[in-house]
Amino acid sequence: MLALPLAAVAQDAGSGEGASAEGATSETSGPPVYDLAKLLRAAERSYPGIRAAEARIRAARAQLDEAWVTPYFQSWVTAGFTLAPEARGSPILSPDAQVPLSNPWQPVLGFDFQGAIPLWTFGKLGAAREAARAGIRASESDRARVRAQLLYDVRRAYFALQLALDVQQMLREGMPALEEAIERTDDRIAEGDPEVDEMDRFRLAAALSEVRARQAQAAHLEASSRAALQILSGVRELRVPDCPIQVVDARLRPLTQYVSSAMSDRPEVRMLEAAQRAREASLDVARAGFWPDLALTYRFAISYAPGITDQTNPFIIDPANYMNIGAGIALRWSLDFWGNAYRVDRESALLDDVRMRFEEARRGMELEITDAYNTVVEARDRETAFDRGRRETRAWFITAAQAVELGTAETNDLVDAVRAYFTARYSHLQAIHDFNSALANLERVSAMPVTDRWEDACD
């Protein structure tokens, strides 16, 4: 009679699904073993997106430092060198013409140092610094966003690799059994056994084709998820522990808690709050434009022309030889009130735009969190149902295999049991992966830790 080895179900006991075997390589040879925690640490150390976000934080902090320092160092130096014809005499009498171009030309040296220190700007400087602080907060929140996305991507790739390895192991267990069953069926048909026919072989061949298709899918999933882990973590050679994929131990809280956490702690929310504060600061600058700026001004200037007679009378303007020293309080007031009113309207409209976008984003986040939460619930219920189906079809498979060996069942009964069992087992593995990935996504979108045990140690 037709017999299928029961090795395919020997390891499928309890809640486990076998092991995510990385081949025959032992733990002491080959690439190093990286569990999920190690991969996350490696990714945070090496991922370029994290480094880029940190660079943006440094740039924002430098901008704030600039806003503090630059207004008080608004000084400039002007130096010049030129040639001019000699000119002699006094304002009363001179032997030279008014423009003595025929006289020898001599150098003229000039130096001018002047600047201003703001004393009161009616809030312009404070608003500029507040905008820079908002830029820092936005950059820091952006780094948190990149990190949360990175953790989610690594976890998702890790669970996908576990799924691929477990499915491949499951298929390696089932494929030889189906191939052997087809060979025995061919032999029995050739011998003219009346208990089997071509329909039995077709059923077995169809089941084997499905297994091979699943194997190709699992191989593709392994290659893509392994590449994702290598790229995200920066570790080019790695193995994951030989552990079966398991349901992450997590207890769901009410949906309202996840929504509340996201609205207060999610990086995107803090980035939008920073953007709103920056727009408010820009509006403050525009409103302060109606008022003048008070500043302490200073100047030191000197010019020296050896070929031109120096006029020492302080009431005589001598553009070639002079020295000026002065300081005082100056007021600068732009009278473009009409244009500034439009600037205030523009900044007010942009602020309203940010506020409405913020509200739109909050509603979108609430919808996203609700969908992520329901996805977790659905995946959990699906995993429970498929786990029950896996256990029942496993019992069906064992019973059918024993019945065929005893000659009390037909081949098609065993084929139906094999297909049902491996379909249920594959669906259960997929459901575990979907639940774990959905849980990781819920943590990302809610900014609330969903568990402190993302993977369990296994023997």
Residue, then its C-alpha position, 0 to 999 in steps of 0.5 A: m500500500l501507499a505510505l508517506p513518512l510521518a517525518a513531516v509532522a514529527q517536529d510539529a508538536g505543541s505550538g512550535e513549527g519546527a526551527s528556522a534552520e539556516g542549513a546544516t551549518s552549526e552555531t560554531s562555524g559560518p557567519p556570526v549569529y545575529d538575533l533581533a536585538k543585535l541587528l537593531r543595535a547594528a542598524e542604529r550604529s551604521y544606518p546612513g539615515i540616522r547619521a543624516a538626521e544627526a547632521r541636520i540636528r547639528a545644522a539646526r543648532a548652528q543656525l540657533d548659534e548664528a541667530w544669537v551671535t550674528p546680530y551683534f557682529q554687524s561690522w564691516v571694513t572697507a579699505g581702498f587704494t588709488l592714485a590721484p594727482e598732486a595738489r598743493g596749497s590751502p583753501i585760499l591759495s593754490p598754484d595748481a589747477q582745480v583738476p591738476l591732471s598734469n601733476p605727478w600722480q601719488p597714492v591714496l590710502g583709505f580705511d573705514f571701519q563701521g558697524a551697529i549693535p542692535l539695542w531694541t528690535f521690538g521682538k525681531l531678534g527673539a522671534a528669529r531665535e525661536a524659529a531656530r529653536a523650532g528648527i532644532r526640535a523639528s530635526e530631533s523629532d525627524r531623527a526619532r522618526v527615522r529611528a522608528q521607521l528603521l526599527y520597524d523595517v528591521r523587525r519586519a525583515y527579521f520576521a520575514l526571514q524567519l517565515a521564509l526559513d520555516v516555510q522552506q523547512m516545512l516544504r523540505e519535509g513534505m516534498p520528498a514524501l510527495e515525490e515518493a508517493i508519486e513514484r510508488t503510484d507510478d509503480r502500482i499503475a504499471e503493475g495494474d493495481p486496481e486500487v490506484d489510477e491516473m486520477d490519484r497520480f494527478r492529485l499527487a502531482a498537483a500537490l507536488s507542483e503547489v509545494r514547489a511553487r511555495q518553495a520558489q516563493a519562500a526562496h525569494l522571500e528569504a533572499s529579499s529579507r536577508a538582503a534587507l537585513q544586511i543593508l539596514s544593519g550594515v552586517r554583510e554576513l549573518r545568520v539568524p538563530d535557529c529558532p522557529i517564528q513565534v508569536v510575539d508576547a504582547r498584551l494589547r491595550p485599548l485603542t484610545q491609549y495608542v491614539s493618545s500616545a501618538m498625538s503626544d509622542r509621535p515624532e511626526v506630531r512634534m515635527l508639525e508642532a515645531a513647524q507651527r511654532a516656526r510659522e508663529a515666529s515668522l508672523d511675529v517678525a512680520r508684525a514687528g516690521f511696523w516698528p523701528d530698530l534701535a542700534l548703537t552705531y560706531r565708525f572709524a575712518i582714515s584716509y592718507a594722500p602724501g601728494i595732496t596737502d592736508q587741510t587741517n582746518p576742521f571746517i574744511i572738507d578734505p576727501a583725501n586726508y581725514m580721520n573720523i571717529g564717532a559713535g551714537i544711537a541710530l534709529r532705522w525705520s522702514l516706512d513700507f507699512w502698506g507692503n508690510a501689511y501684506r507680509v503680515d497677511r501672507e505669514s498669517a495665511l501660512l500659519d493657518d495653512v500649517r495649523m490646518r495641515f496639522e489637524e489634517a495630519r492628526r486625523g490621518m494619524e488616528l485613522e492610521i493607528t485605528d487601521a494598524y490596531n485592527t490589523v493586529v487584532e485580525a492577525r491575532d484572531r487569524e493566527t489562533a484560528f489557523d493554529r487550531g486548523r493546523r492541529e486538526t489537519r495534523a491529526w487528519f494527516i496522521t490518521a490518513a497516513q496510518a489508514v493508507e498503510l493499513g489499507t483502509a483508506e484510499t490515496n486521494d484521502l491521503v492527498d487531501a489530508v496532506r494538502a490540507y495539513f501543509t496549507a494550514r501549517y503554511s497559513h499559520l506561519q504566515a499568520i504569525h509573521d503578519f501578527n508580529s509585523a502588524l505589532a511592529n507597525l502599531e508601535r511605530v505609528s503609536a509611539m508606544p512600546v507594545t512589548d519588551r520581548w520581541e523575541d523569545a529565547c529558544d533551545 
